[in-house]
Each structure stands twice: as structure tokens, then as C-alpha cells.
């Protein structure tokens, strides 16, 4: 079963057993969370598209880890003005493993 969920302003295509990195979620390692913003649920030719979400559908995920992603560099420069600026940051993320997908016909 393929599902599209929204978490932290981003959309992810997931199925059972997948591991995804999402923006930081409150919780400890091993906690189970529910992603209830399910936008699409489909298996084969049977596809349900939400308006905007699919009613009664939810995705359960287990928190595997918290961490920081690779450094993102931001550079600014104005030619001939002796202006250069280099900044960077590392975005926090939570690693989730999809444990179950439930979609009730509605």
C-alpha cells in the first residue's frame, strides 16, 4: 500500500517498513506517533485521494533517532564591492520508521 502523508510542511511517499527523515518531532526514541495528515492512499488500481485529507486514514510510525542533517551553506556576494558573506546551519530531523498504515473506507 502506497500512501502520501504530510509532516512538517513536507509531503512524503511511504509504505510499511519505510524509513524517512522529517523535521524535528517531539518524542523520545522508541515512541510511536500517529501521522493523521494522509493525502492519498492507494493499492493497485484502488486509489483514494483526500480533499484535502483522507477521512479515517492514519499512519503509525516509530521514532528511531533524532539528529542533524548535513550543513547547508548560504553565500552572498556583491561583485566589485568587496562584500562576501558565508553562513551555514544544520537542520534538526527525526528519523521515523513506518509501522502500519490503516485506511478505512469512508
Buried (B, 14 or more C-beta within 10 A) or exposed (E): BBBBBBBEEEEBEBEBEBEBBBEEBEBEEEEEBEBBBBBBBBEEEEEBEBEEBBEBBBBBBBBBEBEEEEEEEEEEEEEEEEEEEEEEEEEEBBBBBBEBBBBEEE
